C-alpha cells in the first residue's frame, strides 16, 4: 500500500510539473496583450477566487494561523507568487526561451542545496546523480544539441532577473516544506496565492492595464484562465502535496519534467520540430527522475528482510 502511494505521489508530481511546461506557451500568448505584472496578477486573482471556496469546503477544521504563520504565508506569496512570476513573465518578454529554460533548470540543484542546509534533509548520491542526468537532458533539449550556444550568451540585465526567479522559487519550495508541517497543501497554497496576489496588485496598476483589459484577445484570456486553473490551482496543490510527502529536495527533481513538457507542447501546438536531441534529452530527464527517486523506495524492503 505504501509503495502504491509513493508511485501516486510521483505521478502527481510528474503531472504537476508537466502542466507547468504549458505556462511557457500560455505566457507567450498572454504577453501579446498584457504586460508581465498584469498577467501574473490576473492569473493569481483567478486562482484565489477558486482556491478560497475549495479551502472553506474541504478544510473546515484547518488550524488558526498565528502571527508567525501569517508571516510565513506572506513570504511564500512574496517569493513563489509575486517575485518569481514577475521575473518569469519579464523573461518571457525580453529573454530568449533557451536562456530562460537554462536558468530555470538550475532550480532543482539550488532546492537540494537549501534543503540540505536549512531543512537537514538527507541528500543521497543517487539523488545527485539523478539531478545531473536530468540537468544534462534539459541542457540538451533547450540548446537543441548545440551545447556551444551557451558560450555565446553575454551577460545582460535580464540575467539578473532570471537569477532572482531561480532563487525565489527555491526559497518558496524550502519555506513551503516548513509551512506544510502544520498546514495542508490546499491551505498553504490558498494563503500563499492570496498574499502573492496582493503583492502583485501595485505592480499591475503601475502598468496601467485598463486598455489592455478592454482590448485583450480571447486567446490571451484563455491563456490566463489556463494558468489560473490548471497551472496554479491544480498543479501547485499537487506540488505542495509532493513536498509534504517526500521532501523538497526529492520533489525538486521532477521540475526537470517541465522543459520536456514545454518542448512537446510547442511541437503539438506551435508547430515546432521535435528533434532527435530533444528525444535524447527527454530520455535523460526521465532517467534522472527515475534514478533520483528510486533510492529510498527499496530501503524499507531491505530493512524488513533483515529484521
N, C-alpha and C positions, 0 to 999 in steps of 0.2 A: 504493500500500500504506500509506504514511504517513497519507494522508488518511482511509482506511478505519479505521485505528487511532484517529485523532483522533475520528471520529464514534462509535466504540465507547466511547471514554473518556467522551464527552459523554452517551451513552446510559446508561452505568453510573452517572454522577453524577446524572442525572435520576432513575433508578430508586432510587438510594440515598436521595436527599432526599425523593422522593415517599413512600418507605416510612417515613421519619421522621414524615411527617404523621400516620400511623396511631398514633403514640405519644401524640398528644393524646387520642384516643379511648380507647386502651388504658389510659392513665394515669387518665382519669376513671373508668373501670370498676374499676381496681385500687384506687383511693383509697377506694372504698366499704368495703373490707375491711381495708386496711393503712394504716399511717402512711407519710409520704413517704420517710424514710430506709430503711425496711424494704423498700419497693417497689424502690428503687434497688439495695439490697444483693442482694435475691433475683434481680433482673434480671441483674446483672453476675456473680453467683455462677454462675448457669446458663450465662451466656456463657463464663465462664472454663473451666467444665467441658468445654464443646465446643471452645473455641479451642486448648487445650493439645495434645490429640491431633492436631488438624489441623496445628498448627505442627510437632510432632515428626515427623509423617508427610511433610509437604511441604517442610519447611525443615531437612533433616538437616545441611546444610553452613552453617548460619547462623553469623555471627561471634560470638565470645565477648564478652559485654558487659564493658566496663571499669567502674571505679567511677563515672566521669563519665557513662557510658551509663546505669547504674542510676539515677543521679540524674535524668537526663532522663526516663527511663521513669516514675519516681516523680512528677515534675512533670506529666507527661501524665495519669497516674492521678488526681492531685490536682485538676487544672483541669477536664479534659474529662469525667472519670468521676464523681469524688466531689462536688466543689463544684457543678458545673453541674447534675447530676441531683438533688441535694438541693434546690437552688433551683427547678428545673423542677417537681418534684412538690409543693413547698410552694406554688408559684404555681397549680398545678392545683387545690389545695385552697382557697386563700384569695384568689386574684385572678381577676377576670373574664377570660374567654378572649380578649376583644378586646384588653385591656391587655397580656396575656402575649404575644399574637401580634405586637403592635406593637413591643414591646421586642425580641423575637427577630428581627424584621425588620431591626433595626439591625445585626445581626451581620455581614453581608457588607461594609458600609461600614467597620466597625472592622477587619475582617480585611484589607481592601485597604490601609487606612492603616498598620497594623502591618507588613504585608508589604513595603510600600514603604520604611518607616523602618528596619526591622531586617534584612530579607532582601534589600533592594535590588532587589526585583522591579520590573520596568518596568510602570508603570500608564499605560494609554493612554486617550485621550479617549473612544474607543468603549466601553471598559470602564466608565468613569464614567457615560456616557450610558445604557448598559445597566443599570447599578445603579439609576440614578434612575428609569428606566422600570419596572423590576421592583419597586422600593420603592413607587412610586406605585400599582402594581397591588395590592400587598399591603395598603396602607392602604385602598384602595377595597374590597377583599374583606372585611377584618376589621371595617370600620365599616359595611358594607352600604350604601355610598353616602352615608352621613350623616357627612361629614367633621367637622361641628361637634361630634360626640360626643367628639372628642379634647379640646376645650376644657373639657368638663365634668368631666374627671378631676381629682381633687385629690391632692396628694402624700400617700402612705400609706407605712407601714414596708415593706410588701411591694414597693414600687417599688425600694427598695434591694436587695432580694433578686433582683429581676429584672435590675437593673443588674449585679450580681455575676455572674449567669448569663451575660449577654451578654459580659462581659469575660473570664470563664473559658473560654468556648468559643472566643473569638477567640485567646486565648493557646494553647489546645490545638491549634488549626489551624496557627498560626505555628510553635510548637515542634515540631509534627509534621513540618513541612517540613524542619527541621534533622535530626531523627532519621532521616527517610526517605532521607537521603543515604548512610546506612550500612546500614540495615535494611529488609527488605521490609515491605509493608503488613500482612501476616499476623503477623510477629514484633512489629512496633511495636504493633499493636492488642492482641495477646495480653498482652504485658507491661504495657501501659497499663491494660488491664482488670483484670489481677491486682493491681496496686498500688491501683487505684481501689476494688476490692472490699475489700481490707484496710482502707483508709481509711474505708470506709462501715460496716464492722462495728461499731465502738463506738457510732456514732450510731444504728444499728439496735437494738443491745442496750439503749440508753438509752430506747428507745420501748417496751421490754418486750413484744415481739411474740408471745409464746408463745400467748396466747389467740387472737390473730388468725390465726396459722398453723394452729391446730387447727380453727377455725370459718370460715375464708375460703370464699367461694363458688367453685364451679367456674369461673365467668366471670372472677373475679379471677385465679385460677391460669392460665387460658388467656391472659389479657391479659399476665401476666408472662412466660409462655412465648413468646408472640409477640414481646415486646420483647427477650427474650434472644436468640432465634434470628434473626429477620429484621431487627429494628430495630438490633440491636447487632452480632452476628457477621457477617452478610452485608453490611449497609449500611456499617458502619464500615470494613470491609476495602475495599469499593469506593470509599468517600470518600477514604481514605488513598491508595489507588492513583491516584485522580484528582489529588490534591495532588502526589504524587510525579511525575506525568507532565506536568502543565500549570501547577503552582504554586498556592499557597494563595489568592492574590488572584483568579485566574481561576476556580478551583474554587468559591470562595465565592459566586459569582453564582448557582449552582444551588441554594443554600439557600432562595432565594425560591420554589422549586417547593413547598417544604414546606407553607406555608399553603394553597396551591391544592389540594394533595392532601388536606389536613385538611378543607377545606370540601366537597370532592367526597365524601369518605368519610363525613362527617357527614350528607350528603344521602342516601347509599345505606344507611347502617346505623343512623342515629339519626332518620331521617325529617325532617331539617331541609330547608328550602326553598332551592333553588339559584336565587338571584335574578339579575336582569339585571345588577346592579352586580358580582356575583361573576363573571359571564361576561366583562364588560368588563375587570375586574381580572385575570382569568386570562390574557386575551389580552395585556394589558400586561406581565404577568410573563414570558410566553413570548417576547414581542417583545424584552424587556430581556435575557433569556438569550441569544437569538439574536444581537442586536447586540453584546453584551459578549463573546461567544466567537468571533464570525466574524472579528474583525480580524486575528489572526495567521495564520489559515489561508491567506490569499491571498498573504502576503508571500513565502514560498519560491517560489511560482509566478512572481511578478514578477521575483525575483532570477534564476531560471533563464532567463527570457526575455531578460533584459538581458545575460546572460553569453554 
